[in-house]
């Protein structure tokens, strides 16, 4: 599965596995970048920003694919970035079943 492409579909199990893996990698990268910041502020900030951009892009791509698989408009991906409400929308998108019409 190509994590940075927005085309294709992702089933629930792939969505949740990818989300967990991205969260763990994001956490590890942020901790590492914070440690780097103690030695060199500029490199640490660049590392944090690169981590945030890469993980957000991959998560957006996976959410868009999951929306397509569930039979809803992939633009619902943008709703996942609304503060507080976005987390609930993200969980709902992850729990939706595969649309049988789209799968055919």
MMTF fields as JSON, N, C-alpha, C and O atoms, coordinates in Angstrom:
{
  "mmtfVersion": "1.0.0",
  "mmtfProducer": "UNKNOWN",
  "numBonds": 415,
  "numAtoms": 416,
  "numGroups": 104,
  "numChains": 1,
  "numModels": 1,
  "chainsPerModel": [1],
  "groupsPerChain": [104],
  "chainIdList": ["A"],
  "bondAtomList": [4, 2, 8, 6, 12, 10, 16, 14, 20, 18, 24, 22, 28, 26, 32, 30, 36, 34, 40, 38, 44, 42, 48, 46, 52, 50, 56, 54, 60, 58, 64, 62, 68, 66, 72, 70, 76, 74, 80, 78, 84, 82, 88, 86, 92, 90, 96, 94, 100, 98, 104, 102, 108, 106, 112, 110, 116, 114, 120, 118, 124, 122, 128, 126, 132, 130, 136, 134, 140, 138, 144, 142, 148, 146, 152, 150, 156, 154, 160, 158, 164, 162, 168, 166, 172, 170, 176, 174, 180, 178, 184, 182, 188, 186, 192, 190, 196, 194, 200, 198, 204, 202, 208, 206, 212, 210, 216, 214, 220, 218, 224, 222, 228, 226, 232, 230, 236, 234, 240, 238, 244, 242, 248, 246, 252, 250, 256, 254, 260, 258, 264, 262, 268, 266, 272, 270, 276, 274, 280, 278, 284, 282, 288, 286, 292, 290, 296, 294, 300, 298, 304, 302, 308, 306, 312, 310, 316, 314, 320, 318, 324, 322, 328, 326, 332, 330, 336, 334, 340, 338, 344, 342, 348, 346, 352, 350, 356, 354, 360, 358, 364, 362, 368, 366, 372, 370, 376, 374, 380, 378, 384, 382, 388, 386, 392, 390, 396, 394, 400, 398, 404, 402, 408, 406, 412, 410],
  "bondOrderList": [1, 1, 1, 1, 1, 1, 1, 1, 1, 1, 1, 1, 1, 1, 1, 1, 1, 1, 1, 1, 1, 1, 1, 1, 1, 1, 1, 1, 1, 1, 1, 1, 1, 1, 1, 1, 1, 1, 1, 1, 1, 1, 1, 1, 1, 1, 1, 1, 1, 1, 1, 1, 1, 1, 1, 1, 1, 1, 1, 1, 1, 1, 1, 1, 1, 1, 1, 1, 1, 1, 1, 1, 1, 1, 1, 1, 1, 1, 1, 1, 1, 1, 1, 1, 1, 1, 1, 1, 1, 1, 1, 1, 1, 1, 1, 1, 1, 1, 1, 1, 1, 1, 1],
  "groupList": [{"groupName": "UNK", "atomNameList": ["N", "CA", "C", "O"], "elementList": ["N", "C", "C", "O"], "formalChargeList": [0, 0, 0, 0], "bondAtomList": [1, 0, 2, 1, 3, 2], "bondOrderList": [1, 1, 2], "singleLetterCode": "X", "chemCompType": "L-PEPTIDE LINKING"}],
  "groupTypeList": [0, 0, 0, 0, 0, 0, 0, 0, 0, 0, 0, 0, 0, 0, 0, 0, 0, 0, 0, 0, 0, 0, 0, 0, 0, 0, 0, 0, 0, 0, 0, 0, 0, 0, 0, 0, 0, 0, 0, 0, 0, 0, 0, 0, 0, 0, 0, 0, 0, 0, 0, 0, 0, 0, 0, 0, 0, 0, 0, 0, 0, 0, 0, 0, 0, 0, 0, 0, 0, 0, 0, 0, 0, 0, 0, 0, 0, 0, 0, 0, 0, 0, 0, 0, 0, 0, 0, 0, 0, 0, 0, 0, 0, 0, 0, 0, 0, 0, 0, 0, 0, 0, 0, 0],
  "groupIdList": [1, 2, 3, 4, 5, 6, 7, 8, 9, 10, 11, 12, 13, 14, 15, 16, 17, 18, 19, 20, 21, 22, 23, 24, 25, 26, 27, 28, 29, 30, 31, 32, 33, 34, 35, 36, 37, 38, 39, 40, 41, 42, 43, 44, 45, 46, 47, 48, 49, 50, 51, 52, 53, 54, 55, 56, 57, 58, 59, 60, 61, 62, 63, 64, 65, 66, 67, 68, 69, 70, 71, 72, 73, 74, 75, 76, 77, 78, 79, 80, 81, 82, 83, 84, 85, 86, 87, 88, 89, 90, 91, 92, 93, 94, 95, 96, 97, 98, 99, 100, 101, 102, 103, 104],
  "secStructList": [7, 7, 6, 6, 7, 7, 1, 1, 7, 7, 7, 2, 2, 2, 2, 2, 2, 2, 2, 2, 2, 2, 2, 2, 2, 2, 2, 2, 2, 2, 2, 2, 2, 2, 2, 2, 2, 2, 2, 7, 2, 2, 2, 2, 2, 2, 2, 2, 2, 2, 2, 2, 2, 2, 2, 2, 2, 2, 2, 2, 2, 2, 2, 2, 2, 2, 2, 2, 2, 2, 6, 1, 7, 4, 4, 4, 4, 4, 4, 4, 4, 1, 6, 6, 2, 2, 2, 2, 2, 2, 2, 2, 2, 2, 2, 7, 7, 7, 7, 2, 2, 2, 2, 7],
  "xCoordList": [0.844, 0.0, 0.885, 1.853, 0.551, 1.324, 0.663, -0.459, 1.388, 0.8, 0.633, -0.181, 1.369, 1.324, 0.487, 0.427, -0.158, -1.024, -2.483, -2.885, -3.255, -4.652, -5.588, -6.794, -5.073, -5.921, -5.979, -5.04, -7.084, -7.252, -8.189, -8.871, -8.206, -9.088, -8.314, -7.29, -8.821, -8.241, -9.385, -10.349, -9.28, -10.306, -10.051, -9.015, -11.028, -10.923, -9.65, -8.983, -9.302, -8.115, -6.846, -5.984, -6.733, -5.571, -5.573, -4.522, -6.757, -6.882, -6.374, -5.552, -6.871, -6.48, -5.021, -4.333, -4.534, -3.121, -2.221, -1.234, -2.565, -1.778, -1.825, -0.805, -2.987, -3.116, -2.264, -1.619, -2.257, -1.449, 0.038, 0.804, 0.443, 1.85, 2.291, 3.374, 1.458, 1.802, 1.902, 2.784, 1.007, 1.057, 2.347, 2.994, 2.725, 3.952, 5.178, 6.051, 5.245, 6.372, 6.43, 7.507, 5.26, 5.193, 5.736, 6.518, 5.32, 5.769, 7.281, 7.96, 7.803, 9.245, 10.02, 11.044, 9.532, 10.21, 10.164, 11.142, 9.041, 8.934, 9.871, 10.525, 9.941, 10.854, 12.298, 13.095, 12.632, 13.994, 14.309, 15.395, 13.365, 13.582, 13.713, 14.482, 12.971, 13.082, 14.468, 15.055, 14.983, 16.34, 17.366, 18.334, 17.155, 18.058, 17.998, 19.014, 16.812, 16.628, 17.5, 17.939, 17.751, 18.603, 20.019, 20.708, 20.454, 21.812, 21.86, 22.778, 20.865, 20.839, 19.377, 18.628, 18.984, 17.586, 17.062, 15.946, 17.836, 17.383, 17.114, 16.065, 18.042, 17.866, 16.698, 15.943, 16.543, 15.434, 14.086, 13.159, 13.967, 12.702, 12.4, 11.252, 13.404, 13.21, 12.766, 11.883, 13.373, 13.002, 11.558, 10.828, 11.146, 9.763, 8.79, 7.784, 9.073, 8.186, 8.093, 7.008, 9.213, 9.208, 8.388, 7.667, 8.495, 7.716, 6.229, 5.432, 5.855, 4.441, 3.871, 2.779, 4.584, 4.099, 3.977, 2.966, 4.987, 4.965, 3.854, 3.149, 3.693, 2.656, 1.26, 0.338, 1.082, -0.237, -0.601, -1.752, 0.38, 0.119, -0.283, -1.252, 0.454, 0.144, -1.221, -1.987, -1.534, -2.829, -3.964, -5.011, -3.784, -4.817, -5.064, -6.209, -3.99, -4.139, -4.899, -5.757, -4.594, -5.273, -6.74, -7.601, -7.037, -8.429, -9.217, -10.358, -8.617, -9.307, -9.603, -10.684, -8.65, -8.872, -9.957, -10.765, -9.979, -10.997, -12.378, -13.352, -12.474, -13.75, -14.238, -15.419, -13.337, -13.699, -14.199, -15.164, -13.557, -13.957, -15.316, -16.093, -15.604, -16.875, -18.004, -19.163, -17.69, -18.711, -19.115, -20.187, -18.263, -18.554, -17.522, -16.479, -17.834, -16.98, -15.623, -15.585, -14.514, -13.186, -12.9, -11.948, -13.703, -13.511, -13.825, -13.531, -14.423, -14.638, -13.3, -13.246, -12.24, -10.904, -10.611, -10.015, -11.021, -10.781, -11.489, -10.997, -12.633, -13.38, -12.629, -12.885, -11.72, -10.943, -9.962, -9.403, -9.752, -8.817, -9.517, -8.891, -10.822, -11.551, -11.228, -11.359, -10.812, -10.466, -11.625, -12.782, -11.299, -12.215, -13.186, -13.223, -13.96, -14.943, -14.262, -14.802, -13.108, -12.389, -12.026, -12.034, -11.705, -11.362, -12.561, -12.41, -13.739, -14.958, -15.234, -15.575, -15.089, -15.29, -14.288, -14.643, -13.049, -12.005, -12.379, -12.21, -12.884, -13.302, -14.479, -14.505, -15.451, -16.619, -16.184, -16.648, -15.308, -14.818, -14.098, -14.233, -13.346, -12.637, -13.543, -13.169, -14.733, -15.662, -16.701, -17.393, -16.823, -17.808, -17.476, -16.31, -18.529, -18.295, -18.051, -18.372, -17.481, -17.197, -18.502, -19.412, -18.587, -19.782, -19.758, -18.798, -20.804, -20.865, -20.916, -20.351, -21.571, -21.674, -20.304, -19.963, -19.531, -18.226, -17.257, -16.379, -17.408, -16.49, -16.614, -15.64, -17.799, -18.035, -17.297, -17.407],
  "yCoordList": [-1.183, 0.0, 1.24, 1.325, 2.173, 3.404, 4.446, 4.887, 4.822, 5.655, 7.116, 7.819, 7.579, 8.993, 9.304, 10.457, 8.294, 8.507, 8.551, 7.846, 9.382, 9.546, 8.664, 8.663, 7.921, 7.058, 5.66, 5.213, 4.989, 3.635, 3.587, 4.561, 2.431, 2.207, 1.539, 0.895, 1.7, 1.08, 0.532, 1.243, -0.725, -1.305, -0.935, -0.363, -1.276, -0.883, -1.363, -0.591, -2.62, -3.156, -2.417, -2.127, -2.118, -1.367, 0.056, 0.601, 0.652, 2.014, 2.081, 2.933, 1.172, 1.201, 0.819, 1.409, -0.161, -0.536, 0.622, 0.921, 1.265, 2.407, 3.543, 4.182, 3.802, 4.879, 4.613, 5.525, 3.375, 3.039, 3.154, 3.712, 2.631, 2.707, 4.158, 4.532, 4.977, 6.39, 7.109, 7.947, 6.79, 7.421, 7.066, 7.938, 5.788, 5.359, 6.003, 6.512, 5.983, 6.617, 8.115, 8.678, 8.76, 10.191, 10.477, 11.409, 9.675, 9.864, 9.685, 10.486, 8.641, 8.386, 9.528, 9.973, 9.995, 11.09, 12.393, 13.14, 12.668, 13.905, 13.854, 14.848, 12.717, 12.588, 12.738, 13.415, 12.108, 12.219, 13.656, 14.165, 14.295, 15.677, 16.618, 17.578, 16.346, 17.166, 17.008, 17.978, 15.789, 15.565, 16.294, 16.85, 16.29, 16.999, 18.5, 19.189, 19.007, 20.434, 20.895, 22.045, 19.996, 20.359, 20.695, 21.487, 20.094, 20.344, 21.437, 22.257, 21.441, 22.429, 22.787, 21.976, 23.979, 24.407, 24.371, 23.905, 24.848, 24.931, 23.542, 23.317, 22.623, 21.266, 20.572, 19.842, 20.787, 20.191, 20.674, 19.879, 21.962, 22.528, 22.007, 21.676, 21.928, 21.386, 19.926, 19.504, 19.155, 17.745, 17.606, 16.739, 18.444, 18.406, 18.768, 18.084, 19.824, 20.23, 19.169, 18.906, 18.563, 17.498, 16.303, 15.694, 15.968, 14.864, 15.161, 14.299, 16.362, 16.742, 16.712, 16.184, 17.265, 17.302, 15.897, 15.576, 15.061, 13.708, 12.861, 12.155, 12.925, 12.106, 12.627, 11.829, 13.933, 14.485, 14.121, 13.796, 14.176, 13.821, 12.351, 12.027, 11.467, 10.039, 9.759, 8.958, 10.41, 10.187, 10.713, 10.071, 11.855, 12.376, 11.429, 11.205, 10.873, 9.942, 8.693, 8.211, 8.169, 6.965, 7.258, 6.424, 8.417, 8.778, 8.937, 8.484, 9.576, 9.748, 8.398, 8.195, 7.48, 6.139, 5.407, 4.69, 5.583, 4.939, 5.499, 4.749, 6.801, 7.418, 6.833, 6.52, 6.689, 6.124, 4.686, 4.294, 3.898, 2.517, 2.437, 1.517, 3.405, 3.411, 4.01, 3.962, 4.568, 5.116, 6.543, 6.994, 7.26, 8.672, 9.535, 9.051, 10.8, 11.733, 11.869, 12.106, 11.723, 11.845, 13.224, 13.376, 14.215, 15.539, 15.549, 16.528, 14.465, 14.351, 14.275, 14.438, 14.03, 14.023, 15.371, 15.419, 16.447, 17.785, 17.975, 18.706, 17.329, 17.464, 16.848, 17.202, 15.947, 15.313, 16.287, 15.982, 17.431, 18.404, 19.558, 20.572, 19.402, 20.361, 20.032, 18.879, 21.016, 20.716, 20.057, 20.453, 19.054, 18.277, 17.431, 16.213, 18.029, 17.309, 16.379, 15.324, 16.754, 15.963, 14.576, 13.624, 14.446, 13.141, 12.198, 11.013, 12.72, 11.908, 11.498, 10.345, 12.425, 12.121, 11.082, 10.181, 11.184, 10.223, 8.818, 7.847, 8.713, 7.406, 6.859, 5.671, 7.709, 7.259, 6.762, 5.715, 7.492, 7.073, 5.726, 4.868, 5.555, 4.298, 3.125, 1.974, 3.402, 2.329, 2.015, 1.002, 2.853, 2.598, 1.319, 0.996, 0.597, -0.631, -0.306, 0.781, -1.27, -1.112, -1.045, -1.843, -0.086, 0.052, -1.041, -1.158, -1.826, -2.966, -2.485, -3.139, -1.367, -0.85, -0.379, -0.575, 0.237, 0.754, -0.398, -0.309, -1.474, -2.583, -3.356, -3.953, -3.351, -4.115, -3.572, -4.124],
  "zCoordList": [0.0, 0.0, 0.0, 0.755, -0.831, -0.914, -0.012, -0.259, 1.033, 2.077, 1.685, 2.284, 0.715, 0.388, -0.851, -1.279, -1.433, -2.59, -2.144, -1.219, -2.809, -2.45, -3.267, -3.019, -4.224, -5.045, -4.439, -3.78, -4.67, -4.168, -2.975, -2.653, -2.328, -1.186, -0.064, -0.292, 1.152, 2.335, 3.173, 3.457, 3.566, 4.419, 5.871, 6.208, 6.738, 8.144, 8.807, 9.497, 8.612, 9.289, 8.859, 9.688, 7.58, 7.092, 7.643, 7.979, 7.731, 8.256, 9.693, 10.029, 10.542, 11.955, 12.142, 12.975, 11.38, 11.49, 11.081, 11.754, 9.985, 9.522, 10.532, 10.791, 11.102, 12.082, 13.316, 13.832, 13.79, 14.968, 14.646, 15.432, 13.505, 13.114, 12.946, 13.395, 12.3, 12.122, 13.462, 13.649, 14.398, 15.715, 16.44, 17.02, 16.412, 17.085, 16.443, 17.145, 15.114, 14.426, 14.687, 14.884, 14.688, 14.978, 16.375, 16.564, 17.348, 18.725, 18.833, 19.475, 18.208, 18.25, 17.585, 18.104, 16.446, 15.74, 16.522, 16.545, 17.159, 17.947, 19.151, 19.466, 19.822, 20.965, 20.502, 21.151, 19.382, 18.843, 18.426, 18.703, 17.77, 17.332, 18.521, 18.475, 19.576, 20.778, 21.399, 21.88, 21.386, 21.896, 21.036, 21.554, 19.73, 18.821, 19.089, 19.0, 19.417, 19.681, 20.847, 20.881, 21.805, 22.937, 22.485, 23.128, 21.379, 20.878, 19.814, 19.795, 18.929, 17.85, 17.574, 17.03, 17.944, 17.855, 16.42, 16.191, 15.458, 14.068, 13.488, 12.885, 13.665, 13.127, 13.821, 13.178, 15.112, 15.847, 15.353, 15.197, 15.108, 14.615, 13.216, 12.919, 12.357, 11.005, 11.088, 10.341, 11.991, 12.149, 12.632, 12.153, 13.567, 14.064, 12.95, 12.764, 12.215, 11.125, 10.035, 9.517, 9.688, 8.678, 9.146, 8.355, 10.419, 10.981, 10.938, 10.569, 11.309, 11.314, 9.905, 9.693, 8.948, 7.567, 6.982, 6.356, 7.176, 6.614, 7.22, 6.499, 8.536, 9.169, 8.846, 8.676, 8.758, 8.399, 6.961, 6.673, 6.061, 4.661, 4.54, 3.854, 5.198, 5.145, 5.758, 5.223, 6.873, 7.515, 6.64, 6.55, 5.998, 5.097, 3.935, 3.541, 3.386, 2.267, 2.689, 1.95, 3.86, 4.342, 4.65, 4.373, 5.215, 5.503, 4.206, 4.114, 3.206, 1.919, 1.276, 0.723, 1.345, 0.799, 1.574, 0.985, 2.89, 3.728, 3.407, 3.366, 3.179, 2.786, 1.469, 1.321, 0.525, -0.775, -0.612, -1.268, 0.251, 0.482, 1.171, 0.913, 2.052, 2.771, 1.941, 2.354, 0.79, -0.088, 0.238, -0.166, 0.971, 1.25, 0.53, 0.09, 0.424, -0.296, 0.409, 1.616, -0.321, 0.296, 0.9, 1.665, 0.57, 1.165, 2.659, 3.345, 3.172, 4.614, 5.348, 6.567, 4.618, 5.213, 5.873, 6.949, 5.24, 5.79, 7.127, 7.986, 7.313, 8.561, 9.739, 10.89, 9.463, 10.536, 11.191, 12.245, 10.591, 11.14, 11.856, 12.165, 12.118, 12.94, 14.397, 14.808, 15.176, 16.573, 17.323, 17.175, 18.12, 18.961, 18.145, 18.32, 17.275, 16.473, 15.472, 15.14, 15.001, 14.007, 14.497, 13.717, 15.783, 16.336, 16.279, 15.983, 16.56, 16.489, 15.046, 14.782, 14.123, 12.696, 12.24, 11.48, 12.684, 12.335, 12.806, 12.069, 14.027, 14.557, 13.758, 13.436, 13.434, 12.661, 11.285, 10.834, 10.618, 9.305, 9.413, 8.54, 10.475, 10.671, 10.986, 10.758, 11.508, 11.881, 10.81, 10.907, 9.804, 8.751, 7.998, 7.769, 7.619, 6.86, 5.387, 4.908, 4.694, 3.269, 2.493, 2.718, 1.576, 0.747, -0.315, -1.077, -0.359, -1.303, -2.747, -3.623, -3.022, -4.391, -4.892, -6.059, -4.012, -4.406, -4.635, -5.494, -3.876, -3.959, -5.271, -5.73, -5.878, -7.097, -8.296, -9.391]
}
